Amino acid sequence: MTKKLPSQAKVVIIGGGMMGTSLAYHLAEEGWSDCLLIEKGELTSGSTWHAAGQCPNLIADYNMAKIHDYGVRLYPKLEQLTGQYVSWHGCGGIRFALKPAEVEWFQRVKGVGKMIGFDCEIIDPAKIKQLIPYANIDGVLAGARTFTDGHVDPAGVCNAMAKGARQMGATIVTGIRVTDIKQRKSGGKGDEWEVLTEQGKVIAEHVVNAAGCYARQVGQMVGADVPMINMKHTYLVTDTVQEFLDRDDEMPIIRDPYPSSYYRQEQKSGLIGIYEKQNSEECWTHRGGWPEWDAENELFEANLENIMPYVERVMERIPMWRELGIKRVVCGAIPHTPDSNPFLGPAAGLRNFWHCNGASIGIAAGAGSGKYLSQWMIYGDAEINMAGVDPRRFSDYAPGDYTKGKSHEDYECMYQLHLPGEERPASRKQRTTPLYDLLESRGAVHTDANGWERPKWFSLDGRIEEIGFRHNNTFEVVAQECRAVRERVGVLELSAFAKYDVVGKDAEPFLNRISANKMPIREGGIALTHYLAESGRLNGESTVTRLREGQYYVLSGSASEERDLSILTQGIADGEDVTITNITDHWGVIVVAGPSTRETLAGLTESDLSNQSFRWLTGKEIEIAGHAVRALRVNYVGELGWELHCPMANMLGVYEAVWAAGQAHGIANFGTYAMNSLRIEKAYKGWGAELTNEISMLEADAMRFFSEKKENFVGRQATLDVVENNIAMQLVYFEVEAGDNDVVGGETVLDGDQVIGVTTSGGYGHTTQRSLGFAYVAPKYAEPGSSFEVYLLGENRKATVLSEPVWDPANERPRA
């Protein structure tokens, strides 16, 4: 392997583990062969070499499932492609279900398999016993059997990726440490980077942090801290198993919630991997979790006392292993993120600096991570929705204690199904408003969104949600909240919005250039607009209010805070007079909506709230009960109402005044559960669900927000080119036969046995008593009245495409 360090490269990848070598391979495969990978030790020497190498198909997250499935398909043929030993074992796998909800989750996995192309069979205990006769399956209700997954030699597959990358022209150097990274100013944009190493400097257009256990340290070189920690993970290898010597077929990989473990055959021995349910440990705690730069092929002493209860439970499952000795104990570092997903994408606020790290199941995710990140880097978009792996999904609060708490919790819950409605306690209350305690005293049950606590429903009688996939004891409560908004007036604390002030004499032409809709030209005008990639794909969505000439107020979804801030700040052209200020943490939002909203607010302000003076889709700076607010006549529930945006210090005063004034009108608090029900009745689309980087505005049925008369905005011509050509998928709004569960997104859409699409979001419309959803389907199914089926928890339920929202299709109520 070459040791010569070139002076420049189009891409420099820092880190020679699974993630880095996969990215080098896939960049070269796509034609970017001017790629330099720098590894401080030898390839695989971080967390890759000691990994257990599992590659599961069993995953219900639609986009992560695509990432995993790509690896399962590539690894069996990688040795033939590269000539490098890989040792693929396609033994399949079985996950045990011990609770009815886990069996229901298997149905979701089965549906994802139908769309992606892997088989998932739900089998009964008798079938499990037939496949694994030596297993004790007491307490097992069912198994999810996947046929194409397996395990691989981690060092072999990593070296195969590296060999393939070199064969296609990439350069790999080892034994050289990167010591610093600096931006080079190029036309004022910082388009190039200086990568400083122990053997000199490399100039690069793109830099990728694929540093694995060292990702935080490398990220901090450029001020891009990574919310990741390194967890200790232990697996054991037993002595030789006689039953394995006597059989030609290989034991499937078992994933079992009872011992919180995976276990499988390793050659002719048994392998047992443990995820402790408590007392999980980080690596290098003596250094605050930071590894030494010279750490290489490092293992740790396993905490045998901590893991033995889980090992004993595995022995209950596989009694024939009880008398065997332990041949090897491996305790090594694995990166872990707060939500278990890797970081694949741009660093917030930096041009051409990318993350490819944080994969706790790095062998399984490695191939797909490299494939889809390479697409994003080269073409500006990936062919899958990258929102769930975008490093910018977390804001500045995340690195440190939040990540520690969430990552430990996620590690310890590896085999504990995270059910809908479940609120896990670690690292909560990161971002709260002055209303938090008051609303909690009034029954608010909070959920978190990018660290923000926001009410999802109100328990007025002390009930606790019975979590699960089906309608539960919150169903009637949410229905009452919806009725309050539709019939009287409701109030919702929704401060999780990302909020920016965009100011300067060039603010209007700037916003017109970087987004698809025409900016309002009259004071107080509001526009919904979208950010497009050069390819025409959707990159983001904002609501923009013109406060006055040269001053705009821009709102985005909570998960979009860092991404949209990057789009805004990096969109400023040389010489433009534009200043972007992120005021998200300093301003709160109170939504007041319902037919009695005007009467509720009228006595709290001297401003005229009449339809003639304060029209729908306008905003004004007014006072409510003596407190300054930005009042926007817009909402996400489809009723007469205002969003009251104010400094955090004013929130309590504004809310209490609204609450007191609303008593005469039957005011009620409502949460995000009700908001989703109300918005789905209005057929309002959501960013990250209906609107993603996979599709164009035409496919998303959003062309009314595309100003064709405007010239020279990002993505304009590419979008028009899409209009002129056929599209493969079209977004539709549909009603599905009502049952005791509803569309949530990621379900299979079928015509008979043929997969024709995927749902994106949905819910039950309590006002109309209809089960509703959105889906992307083949265009021939997009006409109103068309029918198909949606696979919901094991049932094919008939769905019909609708031509208009089921609630207030003429949109008269918001204009009232």
N, C-alpha and C positions, 0 to 999 in steps of 0.2 A: 504494500500500500504506500502510495507516494508520500514523502515527507516535505516536498517542496511546496512552499506557500506562494501562490500567485499574488500579484499586486492588486488585482481587481477581479471582480466577478459580478454578474448580474444579481445573483442571490448568494448570500452567506447564511448557512444553517449552523447554528451553534448547538451541538449535541449529537452524539452518534449512537443513541439508543433506537428503540423501535420507531418512535415518532419521527425522529430526524431522518433516519435512513429511508423510511417510507416516503416522506415528503420529497427527498432527493430523487428517489426512483420515479415518482409520479410526475414531478416537474420535468425530468428528463424525458419521460415517455410522452409528455405533451409538447416537447420541443424546446423547453428551457434547459438545455444541457450546460449552459454557462453557469453552473451551480457549484459552489464550494461548501463542503461540509467539514467543520472543524470540531474535533473531539479531543478533550484534554488528556484522556487516557487511551484505552483501546475501545473499539466498538463493543457495545453491549455492557460496558463495565459499570453502569449505574444500577438502575433497578430492572433492566431488561434480562440480564443473564440468569438471575435467580428466580424469575417468574415461573409460575406453574404452567403457563402456556394455554390456559383454557380459552376456547373460542365459541361462546354460546350464541345460538340463534334465538334463544328464549328471551325475548324482550318485547315489551308492549309499546314503548315510545317509538312512534312511526319513523322518525328520522334517525334516531340512534340505531334502530333495527336495520336501516339501510346501511349505516356505517359498518355494523357488525357483519351483515350478510355479505358485503363485498369481500371482507377478509376470508370468510368461510369459502367463498368461491375462488379467490385468488390463491390461497395457500396450497391447495392440493396440486396446482399446476406450476407453482413457482420454481420448484426444483428443475422441472423440464425447461422452463423459460430461461433460467439463469445458470444451470449447471451446479448450483450450490445445494448441499444437503439441507433438507428442511424437516423431514420426519413428521409428515402429516398423519394423524390418526383420526380418521373419520368414524369414530365409534358411536356418535349420537349422544343424546343426553336425556335424562328424565328429572324433572323437578317434582317434588312431592308437595301435595296440598294437604294441610292438616285442618283447615277451616273451610266452611262453605264459600266464603268470600274469595278465597284463593282459587277455588275451582272456577268461580265466575271470572276471575282475572285470567285464567287460562283461556277462556273464550275470547277475551280481547287479544291475547297473543295469537290465538288461532286465526282471528280475523286479520291481524297484521301480516301473518304468514301468507294468507290468501293474496294479499296485495303485492307483497314483495317477492313471493315465489318460493318460500320454504314451507315444508309440511310440518304442522303441529297436530299431533293426535292426542286427544284426551283419553286416557286409558284407566280402567278400574283396577282395584288392588289385585284381582286374580291375574290380570295381564302383567302387572308389574312383577308378581311372583313368578310367572312363567319366564319372564325375561331375566330376572335375577333370583334364581331359586334359593340362593344362600342368604338372602336378605330377610330381616325381620321387619315387616311393614305394619306393625301395630299402630293404630291411630291415623294411618294414611287413608284419606278419602279418595284420592285420585292422583294421577301423574300426568304431567304434560311432557309428551315424548317428542323430541325433535330429532330428525334423522340425519341431517347433513352437518351438524356441528361436531366439534371434536377438540383435539388439542395438538399442539405443535411444539417442536423444540424451539424455545425463544431465541437462543443465540443463533441457531441455524437460520431461522426465518429473517432475523435482523441482518445477518451477514449476506443472505440471499438478496435482500433489498439493496444492500450496499453494492454487491457485485453487479446486480442489474443496472444500478445507477451509473457505475463506472463504465459498464459496457455501452451505455447510451451517451457517454461523454461527460458525466459529472466528475468532479474532483473531490477526493476524500483524503484528508490529512489527519493523522492521529498523533498523540503525544504533544500537542500544542494547546496551551490554555489561552482563552480570550481574557484579556485583563481589563478592557474598557470598550465602550462603544460611544461614538460621538456623531452628532449630526453635522453634515457639511451643508452650508448654505449654498443653494443653487437657484438663482433667480428669486431669492427670498423665500423659497418654499421648503428648504431642507429636504430635497428630494434624494440626497445621497447620504451614505453613512461611512464613517471611518471605523473599522473594526480593528482594534489594537490587540496584538497578541504577543506572546513571549518571543516570537521570531519575526516581528515586523507588523506592518499595517496593510490592511486590505480595504480598498474602496469598493463599496457595493451599492447598488440601487435599492435592493431589498435585504433586510435582515430578519431572520426567523429565530425566535427563542424556542428551541426544542431541547432545553437543558435538563429536562426531567427533574430530579431531586434538587437541582440548582436553579430552577426556573425563577424563583423569587430573586436570587442574587443577580442573575443576568438581567432580569427585568428592571431591577433598581438601578442598573447602570444608566438607564435612559429615563428614569423616573416613572416606570410603568410597573408598579408593584403588582404581584400576582396573588390573588386570594387562594392560597394552596398551602398545605402542610404535608409533611412526610410521615406516614403512619408505619408502625411495625406490623408486619403480617407474617404469620408462621404457618408452615406446612410441614408434615412429617411423612417420611417414606418408610414403610415397614420392611421386614425381611421378606424373602420370597414366599409367595402364596402357592401352595400345592395345587389348589383348584385352578389357578391361572395357568400353571404348567400343563394341566390336563385338558385345557380347552383351547380350541383354535380361535374362537371369536373373542373380542375384547369387551370387557365390562363397559357399559355406558357410563358417562359422567353423571353422578347423582348430586343434585342440589337439594338440600334438606333443611327446612326451617327448624326441625327439632333439635339438632345439635348446632345449628347456625354454621353449617359447614358444607363444603363440597368434598366428594371423595370419588376416587376412580382408580383405574389400573395404571400403574407406571411400569412399563415393561412387564415383568412378572411379579411385581410387588404392588402394595397398596399405597395410595397417596391420599393424605387427609389434610385439607386446608381449613383453618379456623378463622371465623370472624367473631371475636369475643363480644358478648352482649353488654359487657360492662368492663370498666378498668382498661379500656384500650389505651395504647401507648404511642407516643410520638418517638421519632428518632432524634438523636443528637440534642436531647433536652438540656444537656450541660452547656450547649452553645445557643440556647434559645431556639432550637429546631434547625439551625443552620449547619449543613455538612462542611467539613474541612475541604478545602480545594483539592487536597491530595488524596481524598477518600476514593478508593477504587476497589471494586469487587468486595465491598464491605458487607459483612453480616454481623448480626447482633446476637447476644445471648438470649435465648427464648425464655419467656416467663412461663415455665412449665406449670407452676402452681395455678396460674390464671387460666391456662388453656385445657388442663386435664379434665375438668368437668365436661367439656365439649367432646374431647376425645373419647371419654367413657360412653357418651351417648352415641357416638359413631360405632363404638364396639357393640352397643345394644343392637344397632341396625345390622351390622355385619359381624355376627358372633365368631365366625371363623378367623377373624383377625386378632382375637383376644389373646391368644397364646403366642403371638409373634413378637419378636423383638423389633426395636426401632433402628433402622439402618442409618437414617440421616434426619437431622432437624435443620430446617432452613428458616431463618428469621431475617427478613430483609426489608428495605424501605420501599414503600409504594406511595406515589403522590396521591393526594386526595383533595377534592374541591368541595365547597359547601353543598352542591347539588349532585355530586358524583359524575357530572359530565365533564369532558375535557374542554380545554380552551383552544379553539381553532378560529383564528381570524385576526383582525387588526387590533393593535393596542390603542386604547382610547387616546385621542388627541395627537397621535403620531402618524405621519405619513410613511407608508412602506416599512413599518416595523410590525411584525406578525408574531402571534403566539401559536405554538403547536406543542402543547404540554398539558399536564394536569390529568392524564388518563389513568384512572385507578385500575382499569382493566385494559392495560395498554397493548397487549398482544392482540386481543380481540378487536380493539378499536384502531390499531395502528395502521393497517392497510387502508381502511376507509377514511381515516383522518387525513392521511397523505393525499389520497385521491381527491377528496372534496375541497381541501384547503388549496391544493394546487390549482383547481379550477377557479377558485375565488381569486387567487393571486394573478392568474394569467388572463382570465376572461372578465373579471369584475364581478362574477356571480358563480355560485355553485348550482348544480342541478337539484339539490335538496334544500330544504328550509334549514338555514344555519343559525336561526335565532337561539336555539337551545344550547349551542356550543360557542356562540359569539362571546369573546372575552369581555365585551362591553356590557354584558347583561348584569354585572355588578358595578356598583358605584364605589366612591372612595371609602365608605364606611367599612367595606368588606374585609380587606387584609387585616390580619391580626386576630383579636379575640373572637370576632364573629366567625371567622373561618375555622378557628380552632374548635369552637363549640359545635358548629354545624358539621364539620368533617368528622369529628369523633362520633357524633350522633348518627351520621349517615353510615359510617363504617360499622357501628354496632347494630344497625338496623338493616344490614345487607340482605338478610333473608326474612325480614319482617316487611310484609306488604304495606306500602303507604297507601292507605285507602282514601277515597274521596271524602273530604270533610275533616280528615285527621290533621290536627294542629300539633306539630311536634315542638317541644318547649325550648330547645337549645337556642341560645343567641337571639332571643326575641327582644322587642322594644328597642331596636337600634335607632329607629327614626319615628318619633311620635310628635303629635301636636298638643297644644294646651287642652284639647278636648278629650284626650285619651281617658283620663280617670273619670271624668264626668260621664262619658258615654258608657264606660264599663259599669259604672254604678247604675246605669239605666238598662243594663242587660246586654250590652254589645259583646258579641263574640268576634274577636278580631282574627284576621289572617294577615299574612305579610306579603308585600309586593316590593321587590327591590329594597328590602329593609324597612319599608313603611308599614306600620300597623294601620289597618283599615277595617271598619266593621263589615262583616259579611252577613250577619243576621242578628236579631235582638231576641234574647231569651227573657220574656217578660214574666214567666212563671217558674224560672229556675231550671227548666229542662236542659239536659245535656244531649247533644246531637248523637244519634245512633248511626255511626259512620258506616258507609258501605256504598255499593254501586247502584242501589235501588232507592226509590222514594222512602224517606224516613220521617222521623217525628218533627223535622223542621218544615216539612212540606206545607202544612196548614199555616204555620207561622209566616212563611214567606208569602203565601197567598194573601194573608191579611196585610202585609206590608205593601204588596202590589196594589191591593184595593185602595189603600190609603192614598197612594200616589195617583191612581187613575180617577178616584172619586172625590178626594179632598185635597190634602197637601202633605207631602213628605219631605224630610230633610235628611241629607246624606253627607257625611264628612268624607271628602275625596281628595285629600291633599297630596296623594301619591303621584299626581300628574308631574311630569317634568315641565319646568317653566323657565323661559328665557326672555330677557329683554334684548331686542335687536334695535340698535339706535345708530343714527348717522344719516347724513344727507344722501348717501347712496343705498340706504336700507331697502327702499322699494325696488330699484332695479336689481339689487343683489338677490332679494328673495324671489323675484320673478325669474332670475336666471337659474337658480338652483332648484326650483320646484315647478310642478306641472300646471298648477292653476294660476289664474291671474290674481294678483294681489289687489285687495280693495283699495279704491282711490278716494273714497269719502271717509271722513273721520268717523270712527266707530264701526266701520264695516268688518265683517268676519268672513273668512274663507277657509274651507277645508282644502288642503293641498298635499301633494305627495312628492317625495324625493325619489328620483329615478337614477338608476345607473346609466352609463353611456349605452348599455345594451337595451335599455328600455325596461329592465326589470325593476320591480318595486324595492326601494331601499328604506322607505320610512313614510310616516304620515304625521302631519301637524295641523292644528287649528291656529290660524293667524288672525289677530285683531289689530287693526290700525288704530292706535290710540290718538295719534295726531301725526302731522307730517314729520317723517324722519324717526318715528318711534312705533315699533310693533311689539306686540306681546304674543309669544309663540308657545304653544302647548303641545306636548307629546305624551305618550303612554309612559307609565312608570318604568317599565323594563327598557325603554328606549332612551333613557336620560343621557348616558355616555355616548351611545351611537349617534343620536341626533345632534348632540353637541359637537361631535367630530365632524359631521356633515356640514354643520353651520360654520364652524371656525375654519375648516379647511376649504370651504367654498369661497372665502373672501379673496378677491383678485388683488393683484398688486395695485396700490394706489387708491383702492376703494376706502371711503370713509364709512366704515361699519364697525361697531363694537358689539360683541356678544357677551352677555352676562347671564350666568346660570344662577337663577334666584330660587331654585327648587326648594332648598332647605329653609328659606326665609319667608315664603308665602304659603298660606294655606287656602283650602277651597271648601266651601260649603255649598252644596247643591240644594236648592229649594224648588220643588216641582209639583205640579198638580193643578187642577182647575181653580183652586182657591188661593193660588200663590199671590196673585196681584193684591187681593184683599189682605192677605197676611202681611205683605211688605209695605203696603201703602201708608200705614200709620208710622212707619219707621224711617221714612225718608221724605225730604221736601222735593225730591225729583219726581217728575211726571212719568209714571210707569204705564201710561195708556198706550194702546196700540199705535196711535198716531204719532206719539212722541218717542216711544221706545219700541221700535219694530223688532220683529224676530230677526235673528242673525245680525244683531248689532251689539256693541259694547260701549259702556260709558263709565267714567270715574265719578262715583256718587258717594254719599254718606248713608250708612245704615246705622241708626241709633247713635249717631255721632261718630261713627268709625268710618274711615276712608276705605272704600272697596273698589275694585274693578268688577263691575256687574256685567256679565255676558249673558245675553238672552239666547242661550243654547243649552242643550243637555242631551244625554245619551239614553233617555227613557221615552222621548217622544211626547212630552206634555208641555203645556205652558209652564215656563219656569226660568229661573236665572241661576247661573253659577256665580257665587260671590267670592271673589279672589281678594285676599287681604293679607297684610303682614301678620305673621304668627301672633304677635302681641295683641292683635285685634280679634282673634278668632273666638275667644271665649265670650267677649262682649257681644259680638255679632250673633253667635249661635243662641245665646240665652235670650236676646231680644227677639229673634225669630221664633224661638220655642214659646215664649210667653205670648207673643202676638198670634201664634197659630192655635192656641188652645181653643179659641172660639170657633175654629174651623176644623177641628178634629185632627190636628197635626200628629204625625207619627214619624219616628225614626225608621229608616230602612237601610239595608246593607247591599253588598255586591251580589248576593244571591238573587235578591229581588231585581236589582239593576239588570242582571243578565236575562231574567225572565221578561222584563219590560222591553229591553233592546231587541231581543229575538223576535218579539211580536211586531216590532217596527222594521225588522229586516236590516238593522244597522250592522255593518261589517266591523270586524275587529282586526287591529294590527297584530301580526304574529299568528293569526289563525286563517282568516280569509285572505289577508294581504301579506304576502311573503316575498322573499327574494327569488322564488322559483318562477313567478308569473309576471305578466305584463298587465297594464291597466285594462286592456281589452278583455283578457281572460278573466279578470277580476270584476268585470261589469262595472268599471269605475270611470268610463270615458267622459262622463259629464263633469268630472273634475280635471279634465285635460283641456287646456286652452290652446287649440290648434292655431288660433290667430296670433298667438304670441310667438315670437321668433327667438331662436338661439338659446333655448333652455336645455339643460342636461337631459338627454334621453329622448328628445322630441322626435328626431328623425327615425330612430330605432323603433319607437312606438308606432309611428306612421307606417313603417315597413311591416310591422306585425299586423296592422289593420289590413294591409294589402295582401296578406298571405293567410292561408288556413291555419287555424289554431288546433291544438290537440285536446285541450280541456277547456271547459267553460264553468264558471261559478253559477250555481243555481240555489234558490231558496225553496225549501220543500216542507211539506207536512208529512209526518210519519204516523202510522197507526199508533194510538196511545197505548201505553202499557205502564208497568211500574218502574220503568227506567227510560231515560231519554238519551239522545245524541249528546256526546260531550266533545267529539272530535277524534279523528284517527280511526273511525270505523269503516269497514268495507262496504262499498256500494256495488250491488250485483244486478245483473240481468240473467236470471237463472243461475247457472254455474259460472258465468263469465263476469270477471271483475271489470267494472266500467268506471270506477272512481273511488274517491275517499272523502269522508266527511271532514269538516274543519272545525265546526262548533255547533252548539245547539242548546236546547233546554225546553222546559215546559212553560208555555204561556198561560199563566194563571188567570188572566183576565178573559182570554178567549177559550181556555180549556183545550188547548191543542198542543201537541208535541211537534216541535219545529227544529229545523236545522239548515245549515249550509253544506254544500258539497261541491267538489270539482268532479265533473263527469264528462264523458265524451260528448261532443257538440250535438249529436243526433238525439241525445236525451235531454237537451236543455230547453226545449220548447215547453211553455206552460201546458199543463195537463199530462205531460209525459210521466210515466211511472217506472219505478224500479224498486229494488228492495235494499234495506239497510240491515246489516248483520249486527244485532244488538244482543250481547250476552247469550249467544247460542241460538238466537231466533232470527229468521229472516222476516222483517216487518215491511209491509208495503209502504212506499212513499210516493207522493205526487208533487210534481213541480208546480209552484205557485207563481202567479203573474204579478202579485203585489203584496205588500205587507198585510197581515191578517188584522192589524189594528190601525185604524185611522189611515187608510190608504191614500186619501186626498191630502193628508198632512194638515188638516185644519186645526187640530188642537194646539200644536206649538205656536201657531200664528194667532191664537184667540185673543 
